[in-house]
Amino acid sequence: MTLDKNIAQEGADWIAEMVSEDLGGFVPSELVDLIMEFEVKIRDESGDQELDHQSMVMKLVPLLEEDGVPMKDGAVTPYLIAEILHWEDEFFAMAGRPRIIRS
């Protein structure tokens, strides 16, 4: 799966804004962008393009920790990652590129 760079950037900005509003904090678009990049890698390497959100969160946490994202300090939590994934679904559907994710 490839991700169009323009759509990805627009998505990262919009998703960060929506998650920030939804949770009442600040979520940088760079975090969303990183999650989107890792998602593509995980889906491609696993051969599972429909990986459910909970499984994706479990695979993203160690990659984000490895990349230096402050997971252990509680700045980024599995709940936050799941919220980002949810808003990604919304964005891609509105962009005319809905993705199929197992529940």
N, C-alpha and C positions, 0 to 999 in steps of 0.2 A: 504494500500500500504506500502510495506517495501522498504527500501533503503539499498542496499549492501554497507557495510562500506568502503570496498576498492574502489569500483567505486565512492562512494560519496567523498572520500578524493581526489582521482585523479581528479574527476570533479571539486571540489572546487578549487584546485590548478590551473587547466587549465582555468576555468572560470574567476577566479580572474586575471590571467595573461592577458587573452583576453580583459576583461573589462578595465583593467588598460591601456593597449595599445590603445584600441579603444577610450577611453575618455581622455587619456593623464594625468592620475593621478595614485594614488596608491589605490588599493582595496585589503584589506586583505582577504586571503582565509577563515579566521575564520568568516567573515561576510557572505560569500557565503555559508559556511557550516551551519551557523545559519538559513539563509533563507531557505535552503534546508530542514532542520529539521522542521521548522515551516510550510513549504508547505505540508509536509506529514501529519502533525497534522491537518491542515486546510482541506485538501482534505478528510481525514478520518472522521473528525467530521462533515463535511458538507454533506458527502456522494456524493460529486461531484468531481470525478477524472478528469473531463475535464474543470475545472474552468478556465475561460479566464484570461489573464494576468492582465488586468485592475482591475478586481474584486479581483484577488489575491493580487495585490499591496495594494488595500484598506484594505484588511484583515491583511496584513503583517505589515503595518505601526504601528498600536497600539501595536502589539505584540513586535515589535522591540523596540518601545519606552519604553514599560514595562520592557524589558530586559536591558535597559540602553544604547541602541545604540543612538548616538547623532543625532537625527532627527531634533530637533528644531534649532540646531546650523547650519543646512544646510550641515553637513558633509555627511549625507546619505539622499538622496532625493527620492521621488517616481520615478523620471526618472531613477536614478541609479538602483533602485530595478527592474524596468521594463527591463533595459538592462541586468541585471543578469539573469532574467527569459528567455530572448531571447537566451543568450549564453548557458543556461542550455539546452534548446531545441536542440541547435546545438550539444552540448556534448553528450546528450543521443542518438541522432540519429547516431552520429559517433560510439558510443559504442554499437550499435546494439540494443538499447532499446528505440526506438522512443516513445514519449508520444503524446497522442492526446489531444489537447487543443482547446477549442472553440475559434473562432475568435471574 
